[in-house]
Amino acid sequence: MAKPHEEQHLHFLCQAIDEARKCQPTPTAFCVGCVITVKWPLTSTDTILLSSGYSRELIGNTHAEANALSKARNLTKNQLQSLFPAASPAELSIDDILSHSDIYTTLEPCSVRTSGLAPCAKAIIAAKLSRCFIGVGEPDDFVKCEGAEMLKDAGIEVVWLKGHENECLTVARTGHEQH
């Protein structure tokens, strides 16, 4: 039987899987989903969904984590105030909120991009997120991924969530030829 906090983590991973299912499949990239959550104020037991994203959702060959971070950074002061009604406007710095946030991703954040764009692991490190929950490691289909190691080296806690690895991989490889 899962503990309540484990159930909550699996709940957010399942939301990330739902995001991944929104991806337009392509044979040359994975379908990944991501959600960013935060407990705010920090003493709260309530977890707030800050943003979500999926691969290729935004223009420019974008990845799920980068999209979720971009959408969080684009929240207006009014949107932040509605998410955190008890907070004073002075408390609502998106950088501060992100530094206390968790990110849930169906596939290990990329450490290298064949397109030359910035990898998601670096974006997560730059945002100073506290923890990264991962559904499954990135397979070596395209590149050798070292995203989890990069995050750990930067002081971000990495948590491998167990139980949905096959589902995460199946969704990730949607649109790929079966070998």
Secondary structure, 3 states (H helix, E strand, C coil): CCCHHHHHHHHHHHHHHHHHCCCCCCCCCCCCEEEEEEECCCCCCCEEEEEEEECCCCCCCCCHHHHHHHHHHCCCHHHHHHHCCCCCHHHCCHHHHHHCEEEEECCCCCCCCCCCCCCHHHHHHHHCCCEEEECCCCCCCCCCCCHHHHHHHCCCEEEECCCCHHHHHHHHCCCCCCC
